[in-house]
Amino acid sequence: MNSGHRHRADLADQTPREVDPADQWVLDPATGEFRLDLDAVPAQVPRPRTAENPRRVAEPPSGSRADRRRQVSGGKPRGRRRALKWTAGVGALVLVAGCGGAYYAYQHFNGNLSSVEVKLGSEAERPKAATGALNILVIGTDSRKGLGREYGDEGSEGHADTTLLFHISKDRSNATVLSIPRDLMVPIPECENAAGKKIPAESRAMFNTSLGQNGRDPGCTWKTVEKMTDIHIDHFVMVDFEAVKTLSTAVGGVEVCAAKDINDKDSHLKMSKGRHVVQGEEALAFVRTRHAVGLGGDLTRIPLQQQFISSMIRKIKSSDTLTSPTKLWNLADAATKALTVDSAIKSVDKLKDLALDLSGVNTQNITFTTVPVLDDPKDENRLVLNDKDAAQLFAMVAADRSLTQVAGAPAEAPAATPTAAPAPVPAAPQVDAAAVKVTVRNGTGTTGQAGKAVTALEGKGFTQAASGKDATAVATSTIGYPRGRSDQALALAAALGLPAETAKESSTLGAKDPLQLVLGKDYTAVGKPAAPVPTEAPKDLQRVQADDANVCAK
């Protein structure tokens, strides 16, 4: 063995010093991104033998940290530019995680993540997805497991104490965040938890009991929100008290503002009027405070949470965070330990892809709002949906309409993709409806629609309409017709209140075959076209813009 080999063997037996995590990031020239290289430690820091690595380790490149990164990247000093590219996704996942979050894109942190298998039942029974848009359900649980008595309800399993639905537009130019009050009275559908237990439906219950009560898990909250809003959810992320504490600490604190002195004995928040940087226990106390602000209820706590989340997003995107490898390391470590996600995204690689997809959303185009509610006439301590305004807001989000754009986005913000006007319903051609044979198949996902459509069509003279076998659930209705019978198909479309584009010639149908009508989720009733998507938000809708640093707790 030569002297160089003996020297490295001796080093391998020495006790290593603590390694700065930033020293283990190197630029991969193949991808243009930083990656974790556990062998890229400073030359003076020895590497021990391990069960996984019984052989001696190769020496890392010599020189300073900057020198080593230049060697890996072919001598081009592009580290900061590439670092900013890599870290863009960190701020994006905070947007997803609500009370904070980040990603660490490599397998080193996979073991930190917890997941739940969500059982949602038949896809046909779920709301139609907005193609390309993303809807992430963020659940803040008030679980007290292992936290002691100082938080109250010691050992509580936890309910959906803070719930936000993050909608990110198809073009990734804007986002809308809906806060759902915990005290809202809603129907909770039957659900099955990850362990296979089926929990019966409740016709009227507090929203927060959609999690934790009777064994309900995040999948039950997911189903409850879809049923209430008719918005298709793609993924969920859940955080607890500890997440708020660790993530706020990892970024070096989050700036908040109080419009008055606050002394809340329940949340243990004691804060003077003015601006403060909070982290750890104080950050948790801030987002939990409600009795000492506003009217003392959940509706006055929600704006505090929106203020905190907005400030966290701004802090993550700030140069103070983006240019600190150690701070990013701590944040990523804390985030992956803090998150519980659905099993479809239980890997840091998938979270990384999701985060990078969202990283272009500018804070000036992120709008927080609260689901429109009214006081519950049956209980002054509870809330019910303001049906008209809530339906208007939900329809806008489901159709990927931006609150930022509706409110008048800044000139430099990316313009929203114009939504095409609905195709006009065709005038009915002059055909003998009684001579039109049509088979009606149900693809709405709602039982019994084909039979109802047949009955209604018979009332309009289509006496040869008959129900067929149910179709796989589809978003839009279609009418297939044989060559030479487009006039019959257009007459049928007019009777149904469907646009002319619904009718399409089918090469698989013979001259004597009946028309094939497949009812999709856009179908409402014969002769009744689907309601148009609202173009304006409800009047007096509560809002907080994520780039507004002047919001203060009142």
C-alpha positions in Angstrom: 0.0 0.0 0.0 1.5 3.4 -0.9 1.7 6.3 1.6 -1.4 8.0 0.1 -3.5 4.9 0.7 -2.1 4.5 4.2 -3.0 8.2 4.9 -6.6 7.7 3.9 -6.9 4.5 5.8 -5.7 6.3 8.9 -8.2 9.0 8.3 -11.0 6.5 8.0 -10.4 5.3 11.5 -10.5 8.8 13.1 -13.6 10.2 14.8 -15.2 12.6 12.3 -16.0 16.2 13.2 -19.5 17.6 12.5 -20.0 18.4 8.8 -21.7 21.5 7.6 -24.6 20.2 5.4 -23.8 22.9 2.9 -20.5 21.2 2.2 -22.3 18.2 0.8 -24.1 20.0 -2.0 -22.4 19.8 -5.4 -23.6 21.0 -8.8 -24.5 18.2 -11.2 -23.6 19.5 -14.7 -25.9 17.0 -16.3 -29.0 18.5 -14.7 -27.9 22.0 -13.8 -29.1 21.5 -10.2 -27.5 20.9 -6.9 -27.5 17.3 -5.5 -26.5 15.8 -2.2 -23.1 14.1 -2.3 -22.3 12.5 1.0 -18.7 11.9 -0.2 -18.2 15.7 -0.9 -16.9 16.6 2.6 -13.9 18.8 3.2 -10.5 17.2 2.9 -9.7 17.7 6.6 -12.9 15.9 7.7 -12.4 12.1 7.8 -15.0 9.7 6.8 -15.6 6.6 9.0 -16.1 3.0 7.9 -19.7 2.0 8.0 -21.7 -1.2 7.4 -22.8 0.2 4.1 -19.3 1.5 3.2 -16.7 -0.9 4.7 -14.1 0.2 2.1 -12.1 3.4 2.3 -13.7 6.4 0.8 -12.2 8.3 -2.1 -10.8 11.7 -1.3 -13.0 14.6 -2.2 -11.7 17.4 -4.4 -9.3 19.7 -2.6 -9.7 23.4 -2.0 -12.4 25.6 -0.7 -16.1 24.9 -1.0 -16.4 27.3 -3.9 -13.3 25.7 -5.6 -14.8 22.2 -5.2 -18.1 23.3 -6.8 -16.3 24.9 -9.6 -14.4 21.7 -10.2 -17.6 19.7 -10.4 -19.3 22.2 -12.7 -16.4 22.3 -15.1 -14.9 25.5 -13.7 -17.9 27.7 -14.4 -18.8 29.8 -11.3 -22.6 29.4 -11.8 -23.4 28.2 -8.2 -25.5 31.1 -7.1 -27.6 31.2 -10.3 -28.2 27.4 -10.1 -28.9 27.6 -6.4 -31.6 30.1 -7.0 -33.1 27.8 -9.7 -33.0 24.9 -7.3 -34.4 26.8 -4.4 -37.4 28.2 -6.3 -39.3 25.0 -5.5 -38.7 25.5 -1.7 -40.9 28.6 -1.6 -43.4 26.8 -3.8 -44.0 24.0 -1.3 -44.6 26.5 1.4 -47.5 27.5 -0.7 -48.7 24.0 -0.6 -48.0 23.3 3.1 -50.0 26.3 4.3 -48.3 26.9 7.7 -44.9 26.4 6.2 -43.0 23.7 4.3 -40.2 23.0 1.8 -38.8 20.1 -0.1 -35.6 18.3 -0.1 -35.4 16.6 -3.5 -33.4 13.6 -2.7 -33.8 10.2 -1.1 -31.9 11.3 2.0 -35.2 12.7 3.4 -37.7 10.1 2.1 -37.8 8.5 5.5 -39.0 11.7 7.1 -42.3 11.7 5.2 -45.5 10.2 6.6 -48.4 9.3 4.4 -52.0 8.1 4.4 -53.7 6.1 1.7 -56.8 8.0 0.8 -59.9 5.9 -0.1 -62.3 8.1 -2.1 -64.5 5.5 -3.7 -65.7 5.7 -7.3 -64.1 8.4 -9.5 -67.5 8.8 -11.2 -68.9 10.2 -7.9 -66.3 12.9 -7.5 -66.4 16.4 -9.0 -65.0 17.0 -12.5 -61.3 17.9 -12.4 -60.2 21.3 -13.9 -57.7 20.1 -16.5 -54.2 21.3 -15.7 -55.1 23.2 -12.5 -54.1 21.9 -9.0 -56.2 21.7 -5.9 -54.3 20.9 -2.7 -56.1 20.4 0.6 -54.0 21.6 3.5 -55.1 20.4 7.0 -53.8 21.8 10.2 -54.6 19.4 12.9 -54.8 20.3 16.6 -53.6 16.9 17.8 -52.0 17.1 21.2 -50.4 13.7 21.2 -47.2 13.8 23.2 -47.4 17.6 23.8 -48.4 17.7 27.5 -51.1 19.7 29.2 -50.0 23.2 28.3 -51.9 23.0 25.0 -55.1 21.7 26.5 -57.0 18.5 25.7 -53.9 16.4 26.6 -53.5 13.4 24.3 -56.3 14.5 21.9 -56.2 12.7 18.5 -56.8 16.0 16.8 -59.4 17.5 14.4 -59.3 19.7 11.3 -58.6 22.8 13.2 -57.3 24.9 10.3 -58.2 23.9 6.7 -57.3 25.6 3.5 -57.9 24.6 -0.1 -55.1 25.9 -2.3 -56.1 26.3 -5.9 -53.2 26.9 -8.4 -54.2 27.9 -11.9 -53.5 25.9 -15.0 -51.0 28.4 -16.3 -49.4 28.7 -12.8 -49.8 32.5 -12.9 -52.0 32.8 -9.8 -53.4 31.0 -6.8 -56.6 31.2 -4.7 -56.6 29.9 -1.1 -59.9 29.2 0.6 -60.0 29.1 4.4 -62.8 26.8 5.7 -63.9 27.7 9.3 -63.7 24.9 11.8 -67.1 25.9 13.3 -69.0 25.5 10.0 -71.9 23.1 10.1 -71.8 20.7 7.1 -72.9 17.3 6.0 -70.1 14.8 6.4 -70.4 11.9 3.9 -69.8 8.2 4.6 -66.1 7.5 4.3 -63.6 4.7 4.7 -60.3 5.3 6.5 -57.0 3.9 5.6 -57.4 1.0 8.0 -60.6 -0.1 6.1 -63.1 1.1 8.8 -66.3 2.6 7.3 -67.6 5.6 9.2 -71.3 6.5 8.8 -72.4 9.8 7.3 -73.7 12.7 9.4 -76.2 15.1 8.0 -75.1 17.9 10.2 -71.8 18.2 12.1 -69.0 20.7 12.7 -66.5 20.7 9.9 -63.6 20.1 12.2 -65.0 16.6 13.1 -64.4 15.5 9.5 -60.9 14.5 10.9 -60.3 12.5 14.1 -64.0 11.9 15.1 -65.0 8.2 15.1 -61.7 7.3 13.3 -62.0 9.7 10.4 -58.7 10.3 8.7 -57.7 13.0 6.1 -59.5 11.1 3.4 -62.8 11.8 5.2 -62.0 15.6 5.3 -61.1 15.3 1.6 -64.5 13.8 0.8 -66.3 16.4 2.9 -64.6 19.3 1.1 -65.4 17.8 -2.3 -69.0 17.3 -1.4 -69.3 20.8 0.0 -67.6 22.7 -2.8 -67.9 20.4 -5.8 -64.2 21.1 -6.4 -62.0 18.2 -7.4 -59.0 17.8 -5.0 -55.7 16.4 -6.2 -53.7 15.9 -3.0 -53.6 16.7 0.7 -50.9 17.8 3.1 -51.4 17.7 6.8 -49.3 19.6 9.5 -49.6 19.7 13.3 -48.6 22.1 16.1 -45.0 21.0 16.0 -44.8 21.9 12.3 -45.6 25.5 12.9 -42.9 25.7 15.6 -40.1 23.9 13.7 -40.7 25.5 10.3 -41.0 29.1 11.7 -37.7 28.5 13.5 -36.0 26.9 10.5 -36.5 30.1 8.4 -35.3 32.3 11.3 -38.7 33.6 12.3 -41.8 35.1 10.5 -42.7 38.7 10.7 -46.3 39.5 11.9 -48.1 42.6 12.9 -50.6 43.4 15.7 -52.8 46.5 15.5 -53.2 46.5 19.3 -51.7 44.9 22.3 -52.7 41.2 22.6 -52.9 39.1 25.7 -54.6 35.8 25.1 -54.5 33.5 28.1 -55.8 30.6 26.1 -53.2 30.6 23.4 -50.5 32.1 25.7 -49.8 34.9 23.2 -48.7 38.2 24.8 -47.7 40.7 22.1 -47.5 44.5 22.1 -48.9 46.6 19.3 -46.6 46.7 16.3 -44.4 44.4 14.2 -42.7 41.3 15.6 -40.7 38.3 14.3 -42.1 35.2 15.8 -40.9 31.6 15.8 -41.4 28.4 17.8 -43.9 28.6 20.6 -44.7 32.3 19.9 -45.5 31.5 16.3 -47.8 28.7 17.3 -49.5 31.0 19.8 -50.0 33.6 17.1 -51.8 31.3 14.7 -53.9 29.8 17.5 -55.1 33.2 19.0 -58.7 34.0 18.6 -60.2 35.1 22.0 -58.1 38.3 22.2 -58.7 39.6 18.6 -61.7 40.7 16.7 -65.0 39.2 17.9 -63.2 36.4 19.5 -64.2 33.5 17.2 -62.7 31.5 14.4 -63.6 34.1 11.7 -61.2 36.6 13.4 -58.5 34.0 13.8 -58.5 33.0 10.1 -57.0 36.4 9.0 -54.2 36.0 11.5 -53.4 32.6 9.9 -53.6 34.1 6.4 -51.2 36.9 7.5 -48.8 34.3 9.0 -48.8 32.1 5.9 -48.4 35.0 3.5 -45.4 36.2 5.5 -43.9 32.7 5.6 -44.2 32.5 1.8 -42.5 35.9 1.5 -39.7 34.8 3.9 -39.1 31.6 2.0 -38.8 33.5 -1.3 -36.5 36.1 0.2 -32.8 36.3 -0.7 -32.1 35.8 3.0 -33.4 32.3 2.8 -32.5 31.5 -0.8 -28.8 32.3 -0.4 -28.3 30.3 2.8 -27.6 26.6 2.1 -27.6 25.8 5.8 -31.0 27.5 6.4 -32.4 25.7 3.3 -31.1 22.4 4.7 -32.7 23.1 8.1 -36.0 24.1 6.5 -36.1 21.1 4.2 -35.4 18.7 7.1 -38.0 20.3 9.3 -40.6 20.3 6.5 -40.3 16.7 5.5 -40.5 15.7 9.1 -43.5 17.9 9.6 -45.6 16.8 6.6 -48.1 14.0 6.3 -49.3 13.6 2.7 -51.4 11.3 0.6 -49.6 8.2 -0.6 -49.6 9.4 -4.2 -47.0 12.0 -3.4 -45.1 10.2 -0.6 -41.6 10.8 -2.0 -39.4 13.8 -2.0 -39.0 13.5 -5.8 -42.7 13.8 -6.3 -42.9 16.7 -3.9 -40.0 18.3 -5.7 -41.8 18.0 -9.0 -45.0 19.5 -7.5 -43.0 22.3 -5.8 -41.2 23.3 -9.0 -44.4 23.3 -10.9 -45.8 25.9 -8.4 -42.7 28.0 -7.9 -43.6 30.5 -10.6 -46.6 31.8 -8.7 -45.9 35.4 -7.7 -47.0 36.5 -4.2 -48.9 39.4 -5.7 -51.1 36.9 -7.5 -51.9 34.8 -4.4 -55.3 35.6 -2.9 -56.5 34.3 0.5 -60.2 34.4 1.2 -62.6 32.8 3.6 -65.6 30.6 2.5 -68.7 32.9 2.7 -70.7 32.0 5.8 -73.6 33.2 8.0 -74.4 32.8 11.7 -76.1 29.4 12.3 -79.8 30.2 13.2 -79.8 27.0 15.3 -76.6 27.8 17.3 -75.1 31.2 17.8 -71.6 29.6 18.3 -71.7 27.9 14.9 -71.7 28.9 11.2 -73.5 27.8 8.0 -72.7 28.4 4.4 -74.0 31.5 2.7 -75.3 29.4 -0.1 -75.5 32.0 -2.8 -72.1 33.5 -2.3 -70.4 30.2 -1.5 -71.8 28.6 -4.7 -70.5 31.6 -6.7 -67.0 31.3 -5.2 -66.8 27.5 -5.5 -67.9 27.7 -9.2 -65.2 30.2 -10.0 -62.5 28.0 -8.3 -63.8 24.8 -10.0 -63.6 26.6 -13.4 -60.1 27.9 -12.7 -61.2 31.6 -12.5 -58.7 33.7 -10.6 -59.8 36.1 -7.8 -56.6 38.0 -8.5 -57.5 38.6 -12.1 -61.1 39.4 -11.2 -60.0 42.0 -8.7 -57.6 43.5 -11.2 -54.1 42.0 -11.2 -51.1 44.3 -11.6 -50.1 45.1 -15.1 -47.0 43.0 -14.9 -48.8 39.9 -13.7 -49.3 37.2 -16.4 -52.7 37.6 -18.0 -55.3 34.9 -17.4 -56.1 32.7 -20.3 -59.4 33.9 -21.7 -62.2 31.5 -21.3 -64.1 30.7 -24.5 -67.8 31.6 -24.5 -70.1 28.6 -24.3 -71.0 27.3 -27.8 -74.5 28.4 -28.7 -77.3 25.8 -28.5 -78.3 25.0 -32.1 -81.7 25.7 -33.5 -83.7 22.5 -33.8 -83.6 21.2 -37.5 -87.0 20.3 -38.9 -87.1 16.5 -38.2 -89.7 14.1 -37.0 -88.6 13.5 -33.4 -90.8 10.4 -33.3 -88.7 8.8 -36.1 -85.4 9.3 -34.2 -84.0 6.3 -32.5 -81.7 7.1 -29.7 -79.9 5.0 -27.0 -79.3 7.0 -23.8 -76.3 6.0 -21.7 -75.5 7.5 -18.3 -71.9 8.8 -17.9 -72.7 11.4 -15.3 -71.6 9.3 -12.3 -75.1 10.0 -10.7 -77.5 7.0 -10.7 -80.7 7.3 -12.7 -79.9 10.1 -15.1 -80.4 8.0 -18.2 -84.0 7.1 -17.2 -84.8 10.7 -16.4 -83.4 11.8 -19.7 -85.5 9.2 -21.6 -88.7 10.3 -19.9 -88.0 14.0 -20.6 -87.1 13.2 -24.3 -90.4 11.3 -24.7 -92.2 14.4 -23.5 -90.5 16.3 -26.3 -91.6 13.8 -29.0 -88.6 11.5 -29.0 -90.7 8.4 -28.4 -88.1 5.9 -29.5 -85.6 7.0 -26.8 -84.4 4.1 -24.7 -81.9 3.6 -21.8 -78.7 1.7 -22.5 -75.9 0.4 -20.4 -74.2 2.9 -18.1 -71.0 4.4 -19.6 -67.7 5.2 -17.8 -68.0 8.6 -16.2 -67.1 11.4 -18.6 -66.9 15.2 -18.3 -68.9 16.2 -21.3 -71.9 14.8 -23.1 -71.6 13.4 -26.6 -74.0 12.3 -29.4 -72.7 9.8 -31.9 -74.6 9.4 -35.2 -74.3 7.4 -38.4 -73.4 9.1 -41.7 -76.3 11.1 -43.2 -78.2 11.7 -39.9 -76.6 14.8 -38.6 -79.9 16.6 -38.7 -81.4 14.1 -36.2 -78.3 14.5 -33.9 -78.6 18.3 -34.0 -82.3 18.1 -33.2 -81.5 15.9 -30.2 -78.7 18.3 -29.1 -81.2 21.2 -29.2 -83.7 19.3 -27.2 -81.1 18.5 -24.5 -79.8 22.1 -24.4 -76.3 21.0 -25.5 -74.0 22.8 -28.0 -73.8 21.6 -31.6 -70.3 20.3 -31.0 -71.7 17.6 -28.9 -72.9 15.8 -32.1 -70.1 13.9 -33.9 -70.3 11.4 -36.7 -69.3 7.9 -35.7 -67.8 5.4 -38.2 -68.8 2.5 -35.9 -72.5 3.1 -36.3 -74.5 1.6 -39.2 -77.3 3.3 -41.1 -79.9 1.6 -39.0 -78.3 2.0 -35.6 -79.8 4.4 -33.1 -78.1 7.6 -32.1 -75.8 7.1 -29.2 -76.2 9.7 -26.4 -73.8 9.6 -23.6 -74.7 11.9 -20.7 -71.6 13.6 -19.1 -71.1 15.5 -16.0 -72.0 18.7 -17.8 -75.5 17.5 -18.3 -78.1 19.0 -15.9 -81.5 18.3 -17.4 -83.2 18.1 -20.8 -83.5 21.6 -22.4 -81.6 23.2 -19.5 -78.0 24.2 -20.4 -75.3 24.1 -17.7 -75.2 27.3 -15.6 -72.5 29.8 -16.8 -69.4 30.2 -14.7 -69.5 33.4 -12.7 -67.1 36.1 -13.9 -67.1 38.1 -10.7 -66.4 37.2 -7.0 -69.2 37.7 -4.4 -69.5 41.2 -3.1 -67.7 42.1 0.1 -65.6 38.9 -0.1 -62.9 38.8 2.6 -59.4 38.9 1.1 -55.7 39.0 2.0 -53.1 39.3 -0.7 -49.9 37.3 0.0 -47.7 40.3 -1.0 -49.4 42.7 1.5 -47.0 43.2 4.3 -49.2 45.8 6.0 -51.9 43.4 7.3 -52.2 43.5 11.1 -54.2 41.5 13.7 -57.0 43.7 15.0 
